[in-house]
Amino acid sequence: MSGTATVPGRRRRPRWRASAPLHPGDAVPDDHPPLAGRPDQPYDLAVVGAGPLGSATARHAAESGVRVLVVGPDEPGDPATHEGTWAGYYDQGRLCHVLEVPLVTSMLAMRSRRRFADLAARTGIDFLTPTHSVTVLPGGDGAGPSLWFDRELLARNAVDLGVEVDHLDEEQLAAAYPSLTFEPGHGALRERDAAILNPRALVRAELAAAVAAGAELVRDEVVGTERVGDAVRLSTRGGRTALADRVVLATGAATNATGLLDRPLVTPTYGATVVLTEVAGPDAVDMPTMMMMKVRDGERLYGGIVMAPVQYPDGRWYLKTSGDSLLRHPLHNREEIAAWTRTGGDQADLAETRALLDELLPELEVLSMRTRPCLVCATPSDRPYIDWADDRTVVVVEGERGAMAADEIGRLAAGLALTGRWSDPLPHEVFAAAWAEPVPA
C-alpha cells in the first residue's frame, strides 16, 4: 500500500486491563464482540517490537487514552549462545545531534529531544549526557567521500534548523582539542549542544511511561499474525495469542526476518561491529564525541564514530568506536542474524581501532579491547519508513540513527495507526515504504 493511503477511522474503546495480556489460542469467533472483561476483546493497538521505535509508539498511543499491548523480547543474556534476532539498541551510547543527513532526520531528532526532559522527569530515568558533536572531515568545500560527511550539506541543514555550528579549520580543531592528534589537512563542524543518548535507558523510560499510561508489556516474540474478522490475531513464540484492531510492526533491522510481512521491504540489513576500548574512567581523556572521516593521499582510512568514554553495565568505562566494516556482513534472515550475533562482531575491527586510537590519542592508556555485535539497516532514501503494510498494519523502520529520533517517529506511527490518517505538516510521502515486491494479488 502506498505512503498516501488511509484506512477508515475507528471508534475509541474504553481502556480495559486484562489480568493476563496474552491468552492461550482458543477459538475466537469472527464477530468477537468487544465485551469488557472478556479475554477476546481486541486491544486498540498492538505494537510488535519493544525497542526504541516500538516503546515510543506504545507510549504515545497509551497516553492518547487507548488500550495498548506492546510485545517484544528482553535483551538476551549471552550473545555467544543466542539463537534469535538481535537489536541494535543493546548499547550505552548513541550520538544525539543535528549534524546529519537528510534534513528530516535532524528535524525528527529535534522534535524528540524537546520531549526528553519531560520523559526523564516523569520516569526518573536519565538517558542523556552532554557532549560536543564534532564531525571531522577532510579539508575543502563541498561534497566529501561520503554524503554523511558533506561539509556544505551538513552546515546548511544546521542553518535550516537554527542550530549554531562552529566551522573549525585544521589549526582551530587542534587548538580546541589539544589532547587529540588529527590527520593533517582535516577540519571539522562542531555542535556544542549535543548529547550522548543511552538507548537502553531511553527504551526503559519509554516503556515505563507507556505502562504508567495503561499499556501492557509482554516479554515474548510475535511469530505470526492473521486476520480474524475486523481484527488481527497475534501469535507468540511462547504459544500465546491476542487480538488487536490495529498493529504497528516496529521490529527494526530484523523486520524482513520476522516473517510477519507478506512481502519484503527494501531495507538491507547488516551486521555491524562495536569496539569497546576500556579506559580508566570518564576523565581518562578529554575529548568530544566525533563522527570521523579520515582520508590520507585520497585513501579512506576510517569512517565512523568515536565516542567519548561511557560507563557500561559492568561498571567499566569504554571509549566506543564503530566503523564501516558492516558492509562486509549483509544479513538476510533470522538464522544469519543469530549466527552473526554469536560471532561477537568482526574481530578485524580491533586492529583497525587500535591503529586509529594510537594516532588520535597517543597518550591514551588502553586497559582492554573487545568487540560487540550490532545490527543496522538502511533505506534507499535514508529516511524512516512509516507506512501501511496492509489496511490494519503500519510498519515503522529507521536505520542507524533511530534512537535519537525514535520518540517522534513513534508519535507519528501511533497517530497514523490509531486515526487512519496522516496529520503532520511533513508530507506522508517522505516516509513512504519501498517494497521489494509488488502488492500481493
VMD Tcl script that draws the C-alpha trace (Angstrom):
set ca {
  {0.00 0.00 0.00}
  {1.34 3.41 -0.92}
  {2.52 6.04 1.52}
  {-0.55 8.23 0.90}
  {-3.13 5.58 1.68}
  {-5.50 5.92 4.59}
  {-7.76 3.49 6.36}
  {-11.13 4.20 7.94}
  {-11.06 5.82 11.35}
  {-12.23 3.76 14.27}
  {-14.24 4.26 17.39}
  {-12.15 4.61 20.57}
  {-12.97 1.95 23.13}
  {-12.66 2.46 26.88}
  {-9.36 1.24 28.21}
  {-9.56 -2.16 29.90}
  {-6.75 -4.05 31.59}
  {-6.74 -7.82 31.41}
  {-5.19 -9.88 34.18}
  {-3.09 -11.65 31.54}
  {-2.45 -9.66 28.34}
  {-1.93 -12.72 26.11}
  {-4.08 -15.81 26.22}
  {-3.90 -19.43 25.02}
  {-5.03 -19.79 21.44}
  {-8.72 -20.57 21.99}
  {-11.05 -20.27 19.04}
  {-12.25 -16.69 18.63}
  {-15.49 -16.01 16.73}
  {-15.18 -13.79 13.70}
  {-17.54 -11.18 15.15}
  {-15.64 -11.16 18.51}
  {-17.85 -8.59 20.30}
  {-15.74 -6.20 22.42}
  {-17.22 -7.10 25.78}
  {-15.37 -5.62 28.78}
  {-13.72 -8.28 30.91}
  {-13.57 -10.82 28.07}
  {-10.12 -12.15 27.11}
  {-11.06 -11.98 23.42}
  {-11.66 -8.23 23.47}
  {-9.27 -6.67 20.95}
  {-6.68 -4.15 22.00}
  {-6.98 -0.86 20.15}
  {-3.32 -1.20 19.16}
  {-0.71 -3.94 19.40}
  {2.90 -2.87 18.97}
  {5.23 -5.64 17.83}
  {8.75 -4.82 18.98}
  {9.82 -3.19 22.25}
  {12.93 -1.32 21.13}
  {13.25 2.45 20.65}
  {10.56 2.75 17.97}
  {8.16 0.23 19.47}
  {8.40 1.56 23.01}
  {7.88 5.14 21.81}
  {4.89 4.11 19.68}
  {3.34 2.29 22.64}
  {3.94 5.28 24.91}
  {2.31 7.83 22.64}
  {-0.62 5.53 21.87}
  {-1.25 4.73 25.53}
  {-1.06 8.38 26.52}
  {-3.81 9.13 24.00}
  {-6.15 7.02 26.15}
  {-6.49 3.81 24.15}
  {-5.81 0.21 25.11}
  {-2.31 -0.80 24.02}
  {-0.33 -4.02 24.03}
  {3.41 -4.00 23.35}
  {5.20 -7.31 22.76}
  {8.93 -7.80 22.46}
  {11.72 -9.93 23.94}
  {14.06 -8.57 26.55}
  {17.79 -8.30 25.83}
  {19.42 -11.74 25.58}
  {21.88 -12.56 28.31}
  {24.72 -14.04 26.26}
  {25.34 -13.17 22.59}
  {27.66 -16.18 22.22}
  {24.77 -18.63 22.66}
  {21.90 -16.53 21.30}
  {19.59 -18.22 18.77}
  {17.16 -15.46 17.81}
  {17.10 -11.99 16.37}
  {19.16 -9.19 17.86}
  {18.57 -5.48 18.37}
  {20.87 -2.58 17.66}
  {19.85 -0.70 20.79}
  {21.68 -3.07 23.14}
  {24.26 -0.40 23.85}
  {25.01 2.53 26.16}
  {25.69 5.33 23.71}
  {24.30 6.95 20.58}
  {25.12 10.43 19.33}
  {22.14 12.79 19.50}
  {22.77 15.85 17.31}
  {21.62 17.69 14.18}
  {24.75 17.24 12.04}
  {23.02 14.57 9.98}
  {21.64 13.94 6.54}
  {18.96 14.00 5.36}
  {17.46 17.12 6.91}
  {14.33 15.28 8.03}
  {16.41 13.02 10.30}
  {17.70 16.02 12.22}
  {14.21 17.51 12.36}
  {12.77 14.33 13.88}
  {15.61 14.21 16.40}
  {14.96 17.82 17.41}
  {11.28 17.12 17.94}
  {12.16 14.11 20.07}
  {14.69 15.95 22.16}
  {12.16 18.66 23.07}
  {10.24 15.96 24.97}
  {13.23 14.22 26.58}
  {13.38 16.38 29.71}
  {9.72 15.70 30.50}
  {10.12 11.96 29.83}
  {13.16 11.74 32.11}
  {11.46 13.75 34.85}
  {8.28 11.66 34.82}
  {10.06 8.30 34.81}
  {13.15 9.15 36.87}
  {15.33 7.62 34.15}
  {18.16 9.81 32.85}
  {19.35 8.85 29.38}
  {21.28 11.91 28.12}
  {24.89 13.03 28.73}
  {26.03 16.39 27.28}
  {28.82 16.27 24.71}
  {30.27 18.22 21.81}
  {29.41 16.64 18.47}
  {32.40 17.10 16.19}
  {32.27 15.93 12.58}
  {35.86 15.58 11.39}
  {36.38 15.52 7.64}
  {38.98 16.33 5.00}
  {39.59 20.00 4.24}
  {37.98 21.75 1.30}
  {34.42 22.68 0.43}
  {31.52 20.73 -0.94}
  {30.94 17.01 -1.03}
  {33.38 14.72 0.70}
  {33.97 11.00 0.29}
  {30.51 10.27 1.76}
  {27.17 12.05 1.82}
  {27.24 11.85 5.63}
  {30.47 13.87 5.56}
  {29.39 16.55 3.07}
  {30.53 19.71 4.86}
  {28.33 22.07 2.88}
  {25.19 19.96 3.22}
  {25.64 19.39 6.96}
  {26.21 23.08 7.58}
  {23.19 24.05 5.51}
  {20.97 21.63 7.43}
  {22.10 23.16 10.72}
  {21.25 26.64 9.42}
  {17.81 25.45 8.30}
  {17.12 24.15 11.82}
  {18.50 27.22 13.58}
  {21.29 25.30 15.33}
  {24.60 27.09 15.81}
  {27.57 25.20 14.39}
  {31.25 26.14 14.59}
  {33.40 25.80 11.48}
  {36.88 24.69 12.57}
  {39.86 24.64 10.24}
  {42.87 22.43 10.89}
  {44.52 24.82 13.34}
  {41.30 25.64 15.20}
  {40.46 21.95 15.56}
  {43.87 21.19 17.04}
  {43.61 24.13 19.43}
  {40.09 23.16 20.57}
  {41.11 19.58 21.47}
  {44.84 19.59 22.26}
  {44.87 16.04 23.64}
  {43.88 14.67 20.22}
  {46.06 14.36 17.12}
  {44.09 14.72 13.92}
  {45.06 13.78 10.37}
  {46.79 16.71 8.63}
  {44.51 18.68 6.34}
  {41.33 17.83 8.25}
  {38.88 20.29 9.78}
  {35.51 19.92 11.48}
  {31.99 21.10 12.11}
  {31.13 21.33 15.81}
  {27.75 21.34 17.52}
  {28.28 22.27 21.16}
  {24.78 21.46 22.41}
  {24.74 17.75 21.59}
  {24.34 14.66 23.76}
  {25.20 11.02 24.14}
  {21.91 9.15 24.34}
  {21.77 5.83 26.19}
  {19.42 3.72 24.05}
  {18.87 1.07 26.70}
  {17.83 3.74 29.19}
  {15.66 5.52 26.60}
  {13.75 2.28 25.99}
  {13.31 1.77 29.74}
  {11.93 5.29 30.06}
  {9.55 4.94 27.10}
  {8.25 1.60 28.39}
  {7.88 2.93 31.93}
  {5.81 5.85 30.63}
  {3.76 3.54 28.41}
  {2.95 1.18 31.28}
  {2.13 4.12 33.56}
  {-0.38 5.26 30.92}
  {-2.01 1.81 30.87}
  {-0.12 -0.10 28.19}
  {0.53 -3.78 28.83}
  {4.06 -5.07 28.21}
  {4.69 -8.73 27.38}
  {8.21 -10.12 27.05}
  {7.72 -12.55 24.18}
  {8.28 -12.65 20.41}
  {5.43 -12.40 17.90}
  {5.86 -15.10 15.25}
  {2.58 -14.86 13.34}
  {-0.38 -12.64 12.54}
  {-3.72 -13.43 10.89}
  {-6.93 -11.60 10.15}
  {-9.88 -12.55 12.33}
  {-12.88 -10.58 11.15}
  {-12.08 -6.91 11.63}
  {-9.15 -7.61 13.95}
  {-5.67 -9.11 13.80}
  {-4.68 -12.07 15.94}
  {-1.05 -12.20 17.05}
  {0.67 -15.46 18.00}
  {3.85 -15.57 20.04}
  {6.76 -17.95 20.30}
  {5.55 -18.71 23.82}
  {2.27 -20.10 22.43}
  {0.01 -17.20 23.40}
  {-2.36 -15.06 21.34}
  {-4.00 -11.66 21.44}
  {-6.38 -9.66 19.25}
  {-5.90 -6.06 18.14}
  {-7.77 -3.62 15.92}
  {-4.50 -2.25 14.53}
  {-0.89 -3.39 14.60}
  {2.36 -1.43 14.40}
  {5.30 -3.55 13.34}
  {8.40 -1.96 14.90}
  {10.99 -4.70 14.64}
  {13.90 -2.65 13.34}
  {16.65 -4.24 11.29}
  {15.03 -7.67 11.78}
  {11.76 -6.63 10.08}
  {12.20 -8.70 6.94}
  {13.43 -11.64 9.01}
  {10.33 -11.81 11.20}
  {8.11 -13.41 8.55}
  {5.30 -11.06 9.57}
  {5.08 -9.20 6.25}
  {3.52 -10.53 3.03}
  {6.40 -9.02 1.03}
  {9.86 -7.75 1.92}
  {10.76 -4.13 2.40}
  {13.69 -2.59 0.59}
  {15.81 -2.36 3.73}
  {19.14 -4.15 3.58}
  {20.36 -5.36 6.97}
  {23.99 -5.57 8.07}
  {25.97 -6.95 10.96}
  {27.85 -4.02 12.46}
  {30.67 -4.19 14.98}
  {31.16 -2.01 18.04}
  {34.67 -1.93 19.50}
  {34.78 -1.10 23.21}
  {38.15 0.21 24.39}
  {38.37 0.18 28.15}
  {39.87 3.26 29.82}
  {40.46 4.17 33.46}
  {37.39 6.38 33.80}
  {35.43 9.34 32.41}
  {38.43 11.65 32.79}
  {40.93 9.32 31.13}
  {40.82 11.54 28.07}
  {39.35 14.97 27.35}
  {37.53 14.52 24.07}
  {34.25 15.21 22.28}
  {32.15 12.60 20.52}
  {33.10 12.51 16.87}
  {31.82 11.38 13.53}
  {35.15 10.95 11.78}
  {36.15 10.62 8.16}
  {39.89 10.07 7.94}
  {41.49 10.31 4.50}
  {45.16 10.16 3.55}
  {46.50 10.57 -0.01}
  {42.99 10.03 -1.33}
  {42.55 6.76 0.56}
  {39.76 6.46 3.11}
  {41.28 5.08 6.30}
  {38.29 5.32 8.62}
  {34.67 6.35 8.51}
  {32.54 6.09 11.62}
  {32.02 7.18 15.19}
  {34.49 7.74 18.02}
  {32.56 8.28 21.24}
  {33.75 9.87 24.48}
  {34.04 7.40 27.39}
  {30.72 5.97 28.61}
  {30.08 3.68 31.56}
  {28.66 0.25 30.70}
  {26.63 -2.15 32.87}
  {29.79 -3.93 34.05}
  {30.80 -0.69 35.78}
  {33.76 -0.08 33.46}
  {34.30 2.90 31.17}
  {34.71 2.34 27.45}
  {35.55 4.51 24.50}
  {33.28 3.25 21.72}
  {34.12 3.12 18.01}
  {32.18 1.69 15.09}
  {33.37 1.91 11.51}
  {32.07 0.70 8.16}
  {33.02 -2.98 8.30}
  {29.27 -3.63 8.41}
  {29.22 -3.54 4.61}
  {31.14 -6.83 4.68}
  {28.34 -8.52 6.61}
  {24.94 -8.40 4.85}
  {22.29 -10.44 6.66}
  {19.13 -11.85 5.10}
  {17.20 -13.95 7.61}
  {16.75 -14.87 11.24}
  {19.37 -17.63 11.09}
  {22.04 -15.34 9.64}
  {21.27 -12.68 12.25}
  {21.60 -15.22 15.05}
  {24.84 -16.59 13.59}
  {26.28 -13.07 13.29}
  {25.37 -12.32 16.89}
  {27.24 -15.40 18.08}
  {30.45 -14.26 16.35}
  {30.64 -11.29 18.72}
  {31.44 -8.98 15.81}
  {34.21 -8.61 13.24}
  {37.49 -9.23 15.08}
  {39.42 -7.42 12.32}
  {37.95 -4.18 13.68}
  {40.17 -4.48 16.75}
  {43.35 -3.82 14.80}
  {41.72 -1.01 12.82}
  {40.54 0.66 16.02}
  {43.89 0.28 17.75}
  {45.67 1.92 14.82}
  {43.14 4.74 14.79}
  {43.40 5.40 18.54}
  {47.21 5.17 18.58}
  {47.31 8.10 16.17}
  {44.33 10.04 17.52}
  {45.10 9.58 21.24}
  {48.81 8.74 21.52}
  {48.82 9.19 25.32}
  {45.77 7.03 25.96}
  {46.21 4.10 28.35}
  {44.23 1.20 26.93}
  {43.20 -1.35 29.56}
  {41.42 -3.80 27.25}
  {39.58 -4.03 23.94}
  {36.68 -6.16 22.82}
  {34.04 -6.31 20.13}
  {30.28 -6.44 20.46}
  {27.81 -7.33 17.68}
  {25.29 -4.78 16.46}
  {22.58 -4.77 13.83}
  {21.71 -1.93 11.46}
  {19.58 -1.45 8.39}
  {19.20 1.16 5.70}
  {16.52 2.63 3.45}
  {17.14 3.94 -0.10}
  {16.11 7.46 0.94}
  {17.98 7.39 4.29}
  {14.62 8.40 5.78}
  {12.41 6.33 8.09}
  {9.55 4.22 6.81}
  {6.21 5.00 8.49}
  {3.66 3.41 6.20}
  {0.84 0.93 5.75}
  {1.77 -2.69 5.11}
  {-1.92 -3.53 4.82}
  {-5.18 -1.95 5.95}
  {-4.58 -2.97 9.58}
  {-0.80 -2.87 9.91}
  {1.63 0.05 9.98}
  {5.32 -0.74 9.53}
  {7.90 1.60 11.02}
  {11.66 1.29 10.35}
  {14.65 3.54 10.93}
  {18.26 2.64 10.23}
  {21.40 3.54 12.13}
  {20.10 6.76 13.72}
  {16.79 5.53 15.07}
  {17.39 6.08 18.78}
  {17.75 9.86 18.73}
  {14.63 10.30 16.56}
  {12.63 7.37 17.96}
  {10.25 9.33 20.18}
  {8.98 11.44 17.29}
  {8.88 8.53 14.86}
  {6.84 6.60 17.43}
  {4.45 9.52 17.82}
  {3.88 9.67 14.08}
  {3.42 5.91 13.80}
  {0.92 5.83 16.68}
  {-1.08 8.67 15.19}
  {-1.24 7.02 11.78}
  {-2.28 3.63 13.14}
  {-4.91 4.94 15.58}
  {-6.59 7.55 13.39}
  {-6.08 6.00 9.98}
  {-4.81 9.25 8.54}
  {-1.67 11.37 8.33}
  {-1.93 14.75 10.05}
  {1.66 16.02 10.32}
  {2.90 19.04 8.31}
  {5.67 16.84 6.89}
  {4.19 15.06 3.84}
  {3.46 11.38 4.34}
  {5.24 10.64 1.06}
  {8.51 11.49 2.82}
  {8.11 8.31 4.87}
  {6.64 6.02 2.19}
  {7.93 2.46 2.35}
  {9.73 0.94 -0.63}
  {8.75 -2.66 -1.28}
  {10.92 -5.27 -2.95}
  {7.88 -6.98 -4.44}
  {4.52 -5.68 -5.74}
  {1.33 -5.78 -3.70}
  {0.05 -9.38 -3.43}
  {-2.92 -10.14 -5.66}
}
mol new
graphics top color blue
foreach p $ca { graphics top sphere $p radius 0.5 }
foreach p [lrange $ca 0 end-1] q [lrange $ca 1 end] { graphics top cylinder $p $q radius 0.2 }
display resetview
